[in-house]
C-alpha cells in the first residue's frame, strides 16, 4: 500500500503537496491524514488586520480584569498579605511559562487554530479535539458571566432591579456588534480598554503608595502595620493546627490567583489575524514578565499594606468596586470621588473580558472547523476575513446572561459557569505539554530551535515547570470541599476533568488517532514562511514615533 493510500489522500489532495519525514516534500501535493486534516494555509481566510499597537496593548493588559481589581481582595482575605503575595508570585511564573511555550509554537506557526491545532498536530489529534472544544466552551460560557459581572458593577450607581434586564441587553448588543464589525474593531476596542485598565492599575498603585506613606487627606501613615496585626498570614479555617491552616490558606489562594492570570494566551490566538505576527508576539512576550511584576505582584503588595485581611469591608461581597481593597483604603483616607472612577474603569474591564471571550471562542471554533473537528460551514469568512458563522454561533451564548436575572435560573447558570473551573488550567497544561513534544520533534529531525523568531533559552525546563504546576492546580482546585464535603461543590470543582477525558478518549476511539512520534511530526505543511508574514520595520521618523515604538 502506498503512502497516499495509507494516509487516505484523495486525488484532489495529491495535486497539492505531500510531506514525509523520509523523502521530504513532493511539490504540488498536500498531506492529509484520515484522523486529522491539515489544510494549506491558503484555505485560512482570516486576514491580518491587527496592528502592532493592538497586539502590544492586548499583551500588556489582556489579563487585567475583575480578577485583579476585585479578586485580589478575596486573596488577601484568604491568605493574608504575605500569603497572597507568595501565591501571585508562584502563579505568575506558571502563567509566564505557559505564555513562553505557546509563543514559541505560535511564532513557528502563526496560523488559525492556535494551541488546539498544535496539540493535534504534534501530540495527538484527540488531544487537540478535546482541548479545543473544552476551551471553546469555557470562553463561550464565560462571556455571559462577565456580562453579569458588568451589570452588577452598574448597581454601584443604580440598584433598581427592574433595570438589570435593560443593562444586560445593551451590553450584549454592544459586545456582539464589536465582534461582528471585524477584528479591526475588536483591536481598537481592546486598545482603548487596555489603556483604561493600565491607567487605572498604575493610578491605584501610586495612590495606594501615597496613602500608605501618609499622603492622604487624613495624613495617617499606615506602613506595614497590617503585616504585624492581624499578621502576614491568614488561616483557612479548615484544621486546628495553625501552621497547617495557614498553608491551606495559601493553597486556596493559589487557585484564586490562577484565575486572575488566565487569558494571557489571547495574543497567540490572534496571531493569524496579526500583522507581522512573529516579531510582534516575540516583542510582546519579552515584555510580559515586567508587566506581571508591576501590575500583579506590586499591586498585591500594595493592597496588603493598605487593608487588613480581616477588615469588615473586605469581607463584604457586593460585586462592585466597594469590595476592592483599593477603594476601601481610598475611602478610609478621605478621598470621595475616586471610588466612582474606579468602578467605571472596572466596568470597562468586565466589558473587555466579555468582548475577548467572544473573540477567543469564535477563533477556536473556526480553527477546529478548518481541520474537520467542527461543522464545516463554520469556516465561512466574509471578504474582510471575518469568520462570520463562527462569530454568530458564539454570539448566542451572551444571551444566557438573562438567566442570572431570575433567582431560579441563576442557580442553573452558575452551574454552567462552574463547569469551566479547570478548563483554563487544562489549556495551560496542554500548551506546555505540546511544547515538550514540539521540542522533541524538532530535535529528532535535526532542526535548530534557535532559528525560530522567538526562543526561550530556559526551555524545555520552563515547560516542565508549567506542566507540574498546572496539573497540581487541576488536582487541588476543589480541595477545600473534602474538609466539609458536599456533592455540589465536588462536582463543580472536578466535573470538567471527566468531561475532558470523555472528549479525548471518545475522539481517539472513534477516529483511531495515535500519539505522534518525533520523526513523524510535520513542521512545514500549511505554515507560512517568514517572508510571507513579516514585512520590514519602518524606522521611526520623529521623537513621537520613537516613544510609540518603545511603548507599543
C-alpha positions in Angstrom: 0.0 0.0 0.0 1.4 3.4 -1.0 1.9 6.3 1.5 -1.1 8.1 -0.1 -3.4 5.1 0.4 -2.2 4.7 4.0 -2.9 8.3 4.8 -6.2 8.5 2.9 -5.1 11.1 0.4 -7.6 11.6 -2.4 -6.8 12.6 -6.0 -7.6 16.3 -5.5 -5.3 16.5 -2.5 -2.5 14.7 -4.4 -2.4 17.7 -6.7 -1.2 20.0 -4.0 1.6 18.7 -1.7 2.9 15.7 0.3 5.4 15.6 3.1 7.1 12.6 4.6 10.0 12.6 7.1 11.9 10.2 4.9 11.5 11.8 1.5 10.7 15.4 2.4 8.4 17.4 0.1 7.0 16.5 -3.3 6.0 19.7 -4.9 2.3 20.1 -5.8 0.8 18.0 -3.0 -0.7 18.3 0.5 -0.6 16.0 3.4 -4.0 14.9 4.7 -4.5 12.3 7.4 -7.8 10.4 7.9 -7.7 11.0 11.6 -6.7 14.7 11.3 -6.8 17.1 8.4 -4.0 19.5 7.7 -5.1 22.2 5.3 -2.8 24.5 3.4 -2.8 28.0 4.9 -4.3 29.5 1.8 -7.6 27.9 2.9 -7.4 30.1 6.1 -9.4 33.1 5.0 -9.0 35.3 8.0 -6.9 38.5 7.3 -4.1 40.1 9.2 -5.8 43.4 10.4 -4.5 43.7 14.0 -1.6 46.2 14.1 1.4 46.2 16.4 -0.1 48.7 18.9 -3.2 46.5 19.2 -1.2 43.3 19.9 1.1 45.0 22.4 -1.7 46.6 24.4 -3.6 43.3 24.4 -0.4 41.7 25.7 0.0 44.4 28.4 -3.5 44.4 29.8 -5.3 41.4 28.3 -5.3 39.6 31.7 -6.1 42.6 33.8 -9.7 42.4 34.8 -12.1 41.9 37.7 -9.8 39.1 38.9 -7.1 41.6 39.9 -9.3 44.6 40.9 -11.8 42.6 42.9 -10.4 39.1 43.2 -7.2 40.3 44.9 -9.3 41.3 47.8 -10.5 37.7 48.2 -6.9 36.6 48.0 -5.9 39.0 50.8 -8.8 37.8 52.9 -7.9 34.2 52.4 -4.2 34.1 52.9 -3.1 37.4 54.4 -0.7 39.9 52.7 2.3 37.6 52.6 0.3 34.5 51.6 -1.4 36.4 48.8 2.0 37.8 47.6 3.5 34.3 47.6 0.5 32.9 45.7 0.6 35.6 43.0 4.4 35.3 42.5 4.2 31.5 42.1 1.2 31.6 39.7 2.9 34.5 37.8 5.8 32.2 37.0 3.4 29.4 35.8 1.4 31.8 33.6 4.7 33.1 32.1 5.9 29.6 31.4 2.7 28.8 29.6 3.0 32.0 27.6 6.6 31.3 26.6 5.6 27.8 25.4 2.6 29.0 23.3 4.6 31.9 22.0 7.4 29.7 20.6 4.8 27.4 19.0 2.9 30.4 17.5 6.0 32.2 16.1 6.8 28.9 14.3 3.3 28.6 13.0 1.2 31.8 13.2 -2.0 30.1 11.8 -5.6 29.7 12.8 -6.4 27.1 15.4 -3.6 28.0 17.7 -2.7 25.7 20.6 -5.6 23.1 19.9 -4.2 22.7 16.4 -0.7 22.5 17.7 -1.7 19.8 20.2 -3.4 17.9 17.4 -0.5 18.3 15.0 2.4 17.5 17.3 0.9 15.4 20.2 -2.3 13.6 19.3 -5.3 14.7 17.2 -7.6 13.6 20.0 -5.9 16.0 22.4 -6.4 18.9 20.0 -10.1 18.0 19.7 -10.6 17.7 23.5 -8.7 20.9 24.5 -10.2 22.8 21.5 -13.9 22.1 22.5 -13.1 22.5 26.2 -11.5 25.9 25.6 -14.3 26.9 23.3 -16.9 26.1 25.9 -15.1 27.8 28.7 -14.8 31.0 26.8 -18.3 30.9 25.4 -19.9 30.3 28.8 -17.6 32.9 30.5 -19.0 35.6 28.2 -22.4 35.8 29.9 -20.7 35.5 33.3 -18.6 38.7 32.5 -21.7 40.4 31.2 -23.5 39.6 34.5 -20.5 41.0 36.4 -20.6 44.2 34.4 -24.3 44.7 35.1 -23.6 44.1 38.8 -20.9 46.8 38.7 -23.6 49.2 37.4 -25.6 48.6 40.6 -23.0 50.8 42.3 -25.0 53.7 40.9 -28.4 52.1 40.1 -29.7 49.4 42.4 -33.1 49.2 40.7 -33.5 45.5 39.9 -36.0 46.3 37.1 -33.2 47.9 35.1 -31.0 44.8 35.2 -32.5 43.2 32.0 -32.2 46.5 30.1 -28.5 46.9 31.1 -27.9 43.2 30.2 -29.5 43.6 26.7 -27.5 46.8 26.0 -24.1 45.2 26.9 -24.9 42.1 24.9 -25.7 44.2 21.8 -22.5 46.2 22.1 -20.3 43.2 22.6 -21.8 41.3 19.6 -21.6 44.4 17.4 -17.9 44.9 18.1 -17.1 41.3 17.1 -19.5 41.4 14.0 -17.8 44.5 12.7 -14.5 42.6 12.4 -11.1 42.1 14.0 -10.0 45.8 13.4 -12.9 47.0 15.6 -12.1 44.4 18.2 -8.5 45.6 18.1 -9.4 49.2 18.5 -11.9 48.4 21.3 -9.3 46.4 23.2 -6.7 49.1 22.7 -8.9 51.6 24.4 -9.9 49.2 27.2 -6.3 48.3 27.8 -5.3 52.0 28.1 -8.1 52.4 30.7 -7.0 49.4 32.6 -3.3 50.3 32.6 -4.1 53.8 33.7 -6.3 52.5 36.5 -3.8 50.0 37.9 -0.9 52.4 37.7 -3.0 55.1 39.3 -4.2 52.7 42.1 -0.6 51.6 42.8 0.6 55.2 43.0 -2.4 56.3 45.1 -2.0 53.3 47.4 1.7 54.1 47.9 0.9 57.8 48.7 -1.9 56.8 51.1 0.3 54.2 52.8 3.0 56.8 53.4 0.5 59.3 54.9 -0.1 61.4 51.9 -3.9 61.2 52.0 -6.3 63.8 53.3 -6.3 62.2 56.8 -2.4 62.2 56.9 -2.3 58.8 58.5 0.8 56.7 57.8 0.0 53.0 57.5 3.3 51.4 56.6 3.4 47.6 57.2 1.2 47.8 60.4 -1.2 45.2 59.0 1.6 42.7 58.4 2.1 42.8 62.2 -1.5 43.0 63.3 -3.6 40.9 62.4 -0.5 39.4 60.8 1.1 38.4 57.5 -0.6 35.1 57.1 -4.3 34.3 57.4 -5.8 31.0 58.4 -8.1 29.0 56.1 -10.3 27.8 59.0 -10.1 24.1 57.9 -7.8 22.5 60.6 -6.8 23.2 64.1 -3.1 23.3 63.6 -2.2 27.0 63.0 0.7 26.4 60.6 -1.1 23.8 58.6 -4.2 26.0 58.4 -2.1 28.9 57.1 -0.5 26.7 54.5 -4.0 25.6 53.4 -4.9 29.3 53.2 -2.1 29.9 50.7 -3.1 26.8 48.8 -6.6 28.0 48.4 -5.5 31.4 47.2 -3.2 29.8 44.6 -6.3 28.8 42.7 -7.9 32.3 43.0 -4.7 33.9 41.8 -4.5 31.5 38.8 -7.9 32.7 37.6 -6.6 36.3 37.6 -3.9 35.3 35.2 -5.9 33.3 32.7 -6.4 34.7 29.3 -2.7 35.6 28.6 -2.9 33.4 25.5 -5.2 35.9 23.7 -2.1 37.2 21.8 -1.4 33.8 20.4 -5.0 33.2 19.5 -5.0 36.4 17.5 -1.7 35.6 15.7 -3.4 34.5 12.4 -5.0 38.0 12.2 -2.0 40.0 13.3 0.4 42.0 11.1 4.0 40.7 11.4 2.8 38.1 13.9 6.2 36.5 14.6 8.0 39.7 15.6 5.0 41.2 17.4 4.5 38.1 19.5 8.2 38.0 20.3 8.2 41.6 21.4 5.0 41.1 23.5 6.2 38.0 25.3 9.5 39.5 26.3 7.7 42.5 27.9 5.1 40.4 29.7 7.5 39.4 32.6 7.8 43.0 33.7 4.1 43.6 33.3 3.3 40.7 35.5 5.7 42.1 38.1 4.4 45.7 38.0 0.7 45.1 37.7 0.1 41.9 39.7 3.0 41.5 42.2 3.3 45.2 43.0 -0.4 45.6 43.1 -0.9 42.7 45.5 1.9 44.0 47.7 0.3 47.5 47.9 -3.2 46.2 48.9 -1.5 44.0 51.6 -0.1 47.2 53.1 -3.4 49.2 52.8 -6.0 46.9 54.3 -6.1 44.2 57.0 -7.1 40.8 55.9 -9.9 40.7 58.5 -11.3 44.1 57.6 -15.1 44.0 57.7 -15.4 45.9 54.4 -13.2 43.4 52.7 -15.4 40.5 53.9 -18.5 42.1 52.3 -19.4 40.6 48.9 -21.0 43.3 46.7 -19.6 42.5 43.3 -18.9 46.3 42.8 -15.8 48.4 43.5 -17.0 48.7 47.1 -15.3 45.4 47.9 -12.0 46.4 46.2 -9.2 46.8 48.8 -8.0 49.9 46.8 -11.5 51.5 47.2 -11.6 50.6 50.9 -8.3 52.3 51.6 -9.1 55.3 49.4 -12.4 55.9 51.2 -10.7 55.5 54.6 -8.2 58.1 53.6 -11.0 60.6 53.0 -11.0 60.6 49.2 -14.6 60.6 48.0 -14.7 60.8 44.2 -12.2 58.1 43.3 -14.4 55.1 44.1 -16.8 56.1 41.3 -14.0 56.5 38.8 -12.6 53.1 39.9 -16.0 51.4 39.5 -16.3 52.8 36.0 -12.9 51.5 35.0 -13.6 48.1 36.5 -16.8 48.0 34.5 -14.8 48.5 31.3 -12.6 45.6 32.4 -15.6 43.3 32.7 -16.9 44.5 29.3 -13.5 43.9 27.8 -13.3 40.4 29.2 -16.7 39.5 27.7 -15.6 41.0 24.4 -12.3 39.0 24.4 -14.1 35.7 25.3 -16.4 36.0 22.2 -13.3 36.6 20.0 -11.4 33.7 21.5 -14.3 31.3 21.4 -15.1 32.1 17.7 -11.5 31.8 16.6 -11.0 28.5 18.3 -14.3 27.2 16.8 -13.1 28.4 13.3 -9.8 26.7 13.8 -11.5 23.4 14.7 -13.7 23.7 11.6 -10.7 24.3 9.4 -9.3 20.9 10.3 -12.6 19.0 10.2 -13.1 18.9 14.0 -16.2 21.1 13.9 -19.0 21.6 11.4 -17.6 22.7 8.0 -20.0 25.6 7.5 -18.1 27.4 10.3 -15.1 28.0 8.0 -17.0 30.6 6.0 -15.4 34.1 6.1 -16.5 37.4 4.7 -14.4 39.3 2.2 -12.8 41.2 5.1 -11.7 38.0 6.7 -14.4 37.7 9.5 -15.4 34.0 10.3 -19.0 35.2 10.3 -20.8 31.9 11.1 -18.4 31.1 14.0 -19.0 34.6 15.5 -22.7 34.3 15.1 -22.8 30.9 16.8 -20.7 32.1 19.7 -22.9 35.2 19.9 -25.8 33.1 21.1 -24.1 32.4 24.4 -24.2 36.0 25.8 -28.0 35.8 26.0 -27.5 33.2 28.8 -26.8 36.3 30.9 -30.5 36.8 31.2 -30.6 33.6 33.3 -28.9 35.5 36.1 -31.8 38.0 36.3 -34.2 35.4 37.9 -33.1 33.6 41.0 -34.2 30.1 39.8 -32.4 30.1 36.6 -29.4 31.8 38.2 -28.6 28.6 40.0 -28.5 26.7 36.7 -26.4 29.4 35.1 -23.9 29.3 37.9 -23.6 25.5 37.4 -22.7 26.2 33.7 -20.1 28.7 34.7 -18.6 26.5 37.4 -18.1 23.6 35.0 -15.3 25.6 33.4 -13.4 25.9 36.7 -10.4 23.8 35.5 -10.7 24.5 31.7 -8.1 27.3 31.8 -5.7 25.1 33.7 -6.2 22.3 31.2 -5.3 24.7 28.4 -2.1 25.9 30.1 -1.2 22.2 30.7 -1.8 21.4 27.0 0.3 24.4 25.9 3.3 23.2 27.9 2.9 19.5 27.0 2.6 20.4 23.3 5.8 22.4 23.6 7.6 19.3 25.1 6.5 17.2 22.1 7.4 20.1 19.7 10.9 20.3 21.3 11.4 16.5 21.0 10.3 16.5 17.4 12.5 19.5 16.3 15.5 17.8 18.0 14.8 14.4 16.4 14.5 16.0 12.9 17.8 17.9 13.4 16.1 21.4 13.3 17.5 24.4 15.1 15.1 25.7 17.7 17.1 29.0 17.9 16.3 29.7 14.3 12.7 30.5 15.4 11.9 34.2 15.7 11.3 33.6 19.4 13.1 31.0 21.6 13.4 30.9 25.3 16.9 29.6 26.3 15.4 28.1 29.5 13.2 25.7 27.5 12.3 22.9 27.9 12.6 23.4 31.7 10.1 26.3 31.6 7.5 24.0 30.0 8.1 21.2 32.6 7.6 23.8 35.4 4.3 24.8 33.8 3.2 21.2 33.4 3.9 20.3 37.0 2.0 23.3 38.5 -1.0 23.3 36.1 -1.5 19.6 36.8 -1.2 20.5 40.5 -3.8 23.3 40.1 -6.2 20.9 38.4 -6.0 18.3 41.2 -6.2 20.6 44.2 -8.7 23.0 42.7 -11.5 21.9 45.0 -9.5 20.5 47.9 -11.5 22.5 50.5 -14.6 20.5 49.7 -13.1 17.4 51.3 -13.0 19.2 54.7 -16.7 19.7 54.6 -17.9 17.5 51.8 -20.9 18.4 49.6 -21.7 16.8 46.3 -22.4 20.2 44.6 -19.0 21.6 45.4 -17.2 18.5 44.4 -18.9 18.2 41.0 -18.4 21.9 40.1 -14.7 21.6 41.0 -13.9 18.3 39.3 -16.6 17.5 36.7 -14.6 19.2 34.0 -11.9 16.6 34.3 -14.1 13.6 33.2 -15.7 15.8 30.5 -12.2 16.4 29.1 -11.3 12.8 29.3 -14.5 11.7 27.6 -13.8 14.1 24.7 -10.2 12.8 24.4 -10.9 9.1 24.7 -14.1 9.3 22.6 -12.4 11.0 19.7 -9.4 8.8 20.0 -11.5 5.6 19.7 -13.8 7.0 17.0 -11.0 8.3 14.8 -8.4 5.8 15.9 -5.8 8.5 16.4 -2.3 8.0 17.6 0.3 10.0 19.5 2.8 11.4 17.0 6.3 10.1 17.1 9.1 12.8 16.9 10.2 11.7 13.5 6.6 11.8 12.1 5.8 15.4 13.1 5.2 17.8 10.3 6.6 21.3 10.9 6.1 22.7 7.4 2.8 21.9 5.7 0.4 24.8 5.7 2.7 27.1 7.7 3.5 30.4 6.0 7.2 31.3 5.7 8.8 34.3 7.4 8.8 36.2 4.1 5.0 35.7 3.8 4.1 37.0 7.2 6.7 39.6 8.1 7.5 43.0 6.5 10.5 45.2 7.1 10.1 47.5 10.1 9.7 51.2 9.3 12.3 53.2 11.3 10.8 56.0 13.5 10.8 59.3 11.8 10.5 61.6 14.9 10.5 61.5 18.7 6.8 60.6 19.0 7.3 57.5 16.8 10.3 56.5 18.8 8.3 56.7 22.0 5.4 54.8 20.4 7.9 52.1 19.3 9.2 51.7 22.9 5.7 51.6 24.5 4.0 49.5 21.8 
